[in-house]
Amino acid sequence: MLQIYDKLRTSPLLALAAAGSTLAALPAAAQEGCDLSDGYADALVSYVSEVETCLDQADAFLIEKEDDVFAMTNSAREAADLTPLERRASLDQAARAHALDMAQRNYAGHSDLEGRSHIYRMRALDRQVLASATGANIVVLDATASPKAVYEAIRSDSANRANINREGFTDTGIGIAEGNGKLYVVQMLTTVDGELESPLPLQITQATSFTPNVNEDSFRTAGWNLTDDAGNRLAGGKLMRMHADSINFNDKAYLDVLVELDTDTYVLRGPMVSRQ
């Protein structure tokens, strides 16, 4: 049994700043077939395209078991006087993409064999999310396991239970794929603090405006950054508008929306974008 909890919200952000839904339509040239013998494609646009294709073509998913595990999770939260989780389609996509990859290549881990994490998948596939924290539970069981057995296997680990019962989590996604005589189960949970008003294009080819809508009225939007894998700032500003000709990166960058509360500045993680 594997579990992970990543706290994404940073406070304060001043030192960092000083240092440094629905999928949008993909270009026709990006459409590819599904071949997971060597994992999903590397480049962001090709990665998203192949995930979409693989999820569309796969018959390995056990939808009813996914629904049952979701219902049991919310029953446990309600029993603990916690707000039920919302089922988020993009998190289902991210969870199923990883479950399918594990089933196809017979491994278990929070990152795929190329090192891409749950956060990567969420930020690639969800074009509107603004999130401050995320977690995930992974279990692998015999293919005959019932939904109750799947749920009990998740809850048998204390860290998994902590994820399920974490008060701040708001949304979830579940993927259960069958392969090699096993069930590969991925349960994602996240704290969604807001959304972009409309989906951010996967590729930035011209000046692009975006409007963050943050759930907490006390938060004040302070600006945005684009960062690379290492967290280095590539571009940013206070106006919610990015210009493709002023963004210097090869394949992908991560949108961070900066919000202020009193004297602190926080980072809400948004979608990834590409110039290719």
N, C-alpha and C positions, 0 to 999 in steps of 0.2 A: 504494500500500500504506500502510495506516494502522495504527498500534499505540499502545497506551497502557499505562502501568503506574502505578497509584495506590497509594501506601503509606498505609494507613489507621491503622495502629497509632501511637499518640502516646505519647511518653515524655520527661519525666514529664508527667502530666496536671494537676498541682496548679494551674498558672496558669490553665488552661482552666476547671477546676472553680470556681476563685475568681471568674472572669469570668462566670462565668455559670451436598422436600418436597412437601408437598401443600398446595394452596390450601385455605384455609378456605371454607366455604360462604358465598355472597354473599346478601344480602337479595334477595327477589324483585323489589323495585322497582329494583334496580341492573342487572338484566339488560337488555342492549342489543344491537342488531345491529352488524355490522361494516361501517364506512364509513371508509376511511382516506384519503379525498380531502383531509381537513384534519387527519389524524393521529389518534392515540388521544385519548380524552376527557381533560379536564384534571383533574377531581376524582379523588382516589385510588380510591374505590370503583368509580366508573364506568370509570376507566382499567383496573383489574384485570379488571372484567367484560368490557370490550370486547376486551382482549387474549385472554382465554379464548375468547370467541366467534370472534374472527378466526383463532386457531390451530386451532380445531375445524373451521372452515369452509374454510380455505385448502387448496388442492391444489398449492401452489407449492413445497413442500419436497421436497428430494432426500435422503431418509432414508439410502439406501445410501451416498451420497457422504459424508454426515455421519459415518456409522459408519467408513468407510475413513479419513477424515482423523483421527478419534479414534485409530484403531489405529496409524496412522503416527506420530502425536504420541507415543504411549506407547512405540513401538519406538525412537524417537529418545532418549527419556528413559532407557530401559533401557540403550541403548548407551552413554549417558553416566553410567551407574551412579546414576541418579536414581530415586526412587520413582515408579511409574506414577501417573497421575492417575485419580481416581474420576470417573465420568460422573454428574453431578448433574442430576436431572430439571428442577429449577427453573432451573438455568443454561441448559439446553436451551430452556426456555420463554422466558427473557430473550433469548437469542441469536436464536431464531427470530422473536420479536416484532419485534426491531430489523431483522433481515434482511428480513422481510416488508414492514415500513414503507418501508425503502429501495427495495425492488423496486417497491412500489406508487407511490411518489412520486419515484423515479428520482434519488436522491442517494446520497452516501457520506460518512459521518462517524461519529465515536464517540458524539456526542449526536444525538438526533433534531432535527427542525426546530423543536421547541418548547423545546429546551435540556435535555431529560432524558437523563441519562447511563447508562452501564452499571450503575453503582452504584445509581442510582434503580431501574432495572428489577429488579435482584437483590433489593433491599430491599422492593420492592412485591410481588414474586411469590413469594419464599421466606419462609414464615411462621415458620421456625425458625432460620435461619442466624445464626451469630455469627462474623464474618469480620474479619480484620485487614488484608488486602491484596487487591487485585484488579487484573487486567490484561485487555487485549483486543487481538486482531488483527482487522483488516478488510481484505479484498481484494475486488475486483470483476473478474471475468473474463468471457470469452466463454462463452455457454451450453453450448458443446460441450466445455468443458474437462473433462478426466478428473480423478478424485480425486487422482492423483499430481500432475497439473498444479496443482490447487488447493493441495495441500500444499507443493509446491515454490515456488509464488508467495508463500505465507506465509513460508516459510523464507528466501526470497531477500533479505529485509530483516533487518539485524543486530538491530534492536530487537525484531522479531517472534521471532527465534531466541532472544533473551534471555528473552522471556516464556515460550516453550515450555520452555526449559531452566532456568527459575528454580527453585532447589531448594526454596524454601518453599511453592510452590503445591501444593495438595492435590487440587483439584477443577476440573472443566472442564464446559463446555457448548458445543454447536456448533449453528449454524443456517445452512442453505444454502437460499436461496429463488431461484427463477428468475423473471425478468421482463425485459421490454424487450430480449430477446435476450442477457441477461447472467445471470451467477450472482453473487448478493450473499452474501458469506461473512462470518459473524461467529463468532469463536472467543473464548469467555470463559474466564478462569482466575482462581482465587481461592484464598486461604488460609483454610480453614475451621478455626477454633480451638475450635469447640464448637457446640452447638445448644440451643435451648430444649427442655425435656422434651416439650412438646406445642405444636402450632401456636398462635401468638398470633392472636386474632381480629382481623380487618381493621378492625372497628369496636369501639371501647370504649364500651359503653353503661352499664356498672356497674363495681363494684370487680372488678378482674381480677388474679389471681395468676399468676406465671410462675416457672419454675425453670430457671436457666441450668446447663447441664452443659458444663464447659470441659475440653478435651482434656488440657491440661498439668496434672498433679497439683500442680505447684509454684505454680500460680496460685491466689490467694484471691479469691473474689468480694467486691467492696467496695461495690457499690451500682449504681444505674442513673440515667440521665437521659433525658428526652425533649427533643429539640432541634428547632429549625426549620431552614429551608434555609440560613440564614446561620450555623448553629452555636450560636445563642443558646439557653440553657437555659430550657425551659418548665416542667418539673416534674422530680421525682426523689426519691430516698430510698435508704435502706439495706435496708429490707424490700422483697422482690420482689413488690410489690403496688401497682397504680396505681388511683386512684379517678377515675372519669370526671368527677365534679362538681368536682374540684379541678384539672382540666387545662384550660388556657385556650389553645385554638388553633382555627382555623377548619376547615381541611380535613385536614391531615396533620401528623404529627410522626415523628421518627426515634428509635427506641429504641437507646440506647447502654448496654451493660453494662460496668461498670468492674471491672477485676481488678487485683490487686496482685502484684508479684513483687519480693521484697526491699523496697527503699524506693521503687520506681517504681510508678506507676499507669498502666495501659494502657486503651485504649478498644477494645472489640469491637463492631462495627456489627451491629445486629439489624434486624428488620423495621420497616417503617413502619406507623403506625396512624392511624385517622381517627375523628372523632366524628360525622361526617355519615351 
